[in-house]
Amino acid sequence: MTVLSVEAIDVFYGSSQILFGVGLEVQQGQTLALLGRNGAGKSTTMKAIAGIAAPRRGHVRFRGTEVTGRKPYVMARAGLAFVPEDRQVFPDHTVQDNLIIAIKKGPDGQDEWPLRRIYDVFPLLEPLKARQAGRLSGGEQQMLAIARALMGNPVMLLLDEPSEGLAPIVVARIGELLKQLRQTGATVLIAEQNMHFCLGVASDAVVIDKGQIVYRDTISGLKANKEVRSRYLAM
């Protein structure tokens, strides 16, 4: 089943065009990596899907329904959870308050992520549940942001640069967490410039460069394609 279909979208910021005919599909249970250098258009693609940056042309379909340009709260109610690159936790609230704020059933009445399960999957958060989120490390905030997104029982997760600015050991922990989510059948789209992080997490990849999709393949296919990696992903 195709959960998300993005078809030939153009996105502008003012008079500046950022995306040029971008298209991709995410299937149920798939973890797809949207890879590209800084400034390639990854975050804008995620914002267009989440309803933050409305496409001027093209179509976004979620679970078979046309949702192009719908507001972010509509997308959230439809089952789309977006974790932005700056995480946006509530800094003056505790970890547990951040989680409780996000509690809701999924669009089909799903209730698969109670607080107890969140603490089981994110064991580092439970000892911190009374701490203010603003006093957490970057890695702890990233885990909290993902956990908070899951509290809403989403159909699909959008993760924008989940490894950015984190120490290697924390990146490895986030990667292990995403592998666990994949094993549960979660549907995830990850925007990343860290290809090595995605190699062990995602099943498939699309590469974006200068606002256009330039390559699609499995992760193993991308790993074997030195020319594409060197041309579009080498830092």
SVG drawing of the C-alpha trace seen along z (x, -y; Angstrom):
<svg xmlns="http://www.w3.org/2000/svg" viewBox="-11 -37 44 43">
<polyline fill="none" stroke="black" stroke-width="0.4" points="0.0,0.0 1.3,-3.5 1.0,-5.7 2.6,-8.8 2.8,-9.9 4.5,-13.1 4.1,-14.0 6.0,-16.7 5.8,-19.4 7.3,-22.9 7.8,-24.9 8.8,-28.6 9.9,-30.8 8.7,-34.2 10.0,-34.5 12.8,-31.9 12.0,-28.4 13.4,-25.7 11.9,-22.4 11.6,-21.5 9.1,-18.7 10.0,-16.6 8.4,-13.2 8.7,-10.2 6.6,-7.4 6.7,-5.7 5.1,-2.3 3.5,-1.0 6.2,0.3 9.0,-1.2 11.8,-3.4 12.8,-5.7 15.9,-8.0 15.8,-11.3 19.5,-12.1 21.3,-15.2 23.8,-17.8 23.0,-20.8 20.7,-23.1 19.7,-20.4 15.9,-20.8 15.4,-18.0 13.8,-20.2 11.6,-22.0 10.4,-18.6 9.5,-17.6 7.7,-20.9 5.7,-20.6 4.5,-17.1 3.7,-18.3 1.7,-21.3 4.2,-24.0 5.3,-25.0 2.4,-24.7 3.5,-23.5 2.6,-25.9 2.3,-22.9 2.1,-19.2 0.3,-16.8 0.7,-15.3 -1.5,-12.3 -1.6,-10.7 -3.3,-7.4 -4.9,-7.9 -6.3,-11.3 -5.3,-14.6 -3.7,-16.7 -1.7,-19.3 -1.4,-22.5 -3.5,-21.4 -2.6,-22.9 -0.2,-21.1 -2.8,-20.4 -5.0,-18.7 -2.0,-16.5 -1.4,-15.7 -5.0,-14.6 -4.7,-12.5 -1.8,-10.5 1.3,-12.3 3.9,-13.2 6.7,-15.6 9.9,-15.9 11.7,-19.0 15.5,-19.4 15.5,-21.8 13.3,-19.3 11.1,-22.0 10.6,-20.4 8.8,-22.5 11.9,-23.6 10.2,-24.7 8.1,-21.5 9.3,-18.2 10.0,-15.2 6.8,-13.5 4.7,-16.7 6.1,-16.9 4.9,-13.3 1.5,-13.7 0.8,-16.9 1.0,-14.8 -1.3,-12.0 -4.0,-11.3 -5.4,-8.3 -4.5,-7.7 -6.8,-8.5 -8.3,-5.0 -8.5,-4.8 -5.0,-3.4 -3.7,-3.4 -0.5,-1.5 1.9,-3.9 0.9,-4.4 3.3,-6.1 4.5,-2.7 5.5,-1.5 7.3,-4.8 9.5,-4.3 10.1,-0.7 11.3,-1.7 13.1,-4.8 14.6,-3.6 16.9,-6.6 13.9,-8.9 12.3,-7.3 14.9,-8.4 14.7,-11.9 10.9,-12.2 10.8,-14.9 13.6,-17.0 12.9,-20.1 13.3,-19.3 15.4,-22.4 18.0,-20.9 18.4,-17.7 21.4,-17.1 20.8,-17.3 20.6,-13.5 18.1,-13.3 16.0,-16.0 16.0,-14.2 14.8,-11.0 12.1,-13.0 11.0,-14.6 10.6,-11.2 8.9,-9.7 6.5,-12.7 5.6,-12.2 4.8,-8.5 2.5,-9.5 0.0,-10.6 -0.1,-7.1 0.9,-8.3 0.5,-6.4 3.8,-7.8 6.8,-9.6 8.8,-12.4 12.2,-12.9 14.2,-15.9 18.0,-15.4 17.7,-13.2 21.5,-12.8 22.5,-16.4 24.8,-17.8 24.9,-14.7 27.9,-12.8 28.6,-9.5 27.6,-7.4 24.2,-9.2 23.8,-8.9 24.3,-5.1 21.6,-5.0 19.1,-6.9 19.9,-4.5 19.2,-1.5 15.9,-3.1 14.9,-3.6 15.7,0.0 13.4,1.1 10.6,-1.1 11.2,0.4 10.8,3.9 7.4,2.9 6.2,2.0 6.5,-1.7 6.4,-3.9 9.2,-6.5 10.7,-9.1 14.1,-10.4 15.7,-13.5 19.5,-13.2 22.9,-14.3 24.6,-11.6 24.4,-8.7 26.3,-6.3 23.6,-6.8 20.9,-5.8 22.8,-2.7 21.8,-0.7 18.4,-2.2 16.6,-2.7 15.5,-0.1 15.4,-2.5 16.8,-5.9 16.1,-8.9 18.8,-11.5 17.9,-15.2 20.3,-17.8 19.5,-21.4 15.8,-20.9 15.4,-17.9 15.4,-14.1 18.4,-12.7 18.5,-9.1 16.3,-6.3 17.4,-2.8 17.6,-0.5 20.1,-1.4 22.3,1.5 22.1,0.2 23.2,-3.2 26.0,-1.8 27.3,0.0 27.1,-3.1 30.3,-5.0 29.7,-7.5 26.3,-8.7 27.7,-8.9 30.8,-10.8 28.8,-13.2 25.8,-14.0 26.7,-13.0 30.4,-13.5 31.0,-16.3"/>
</svg>
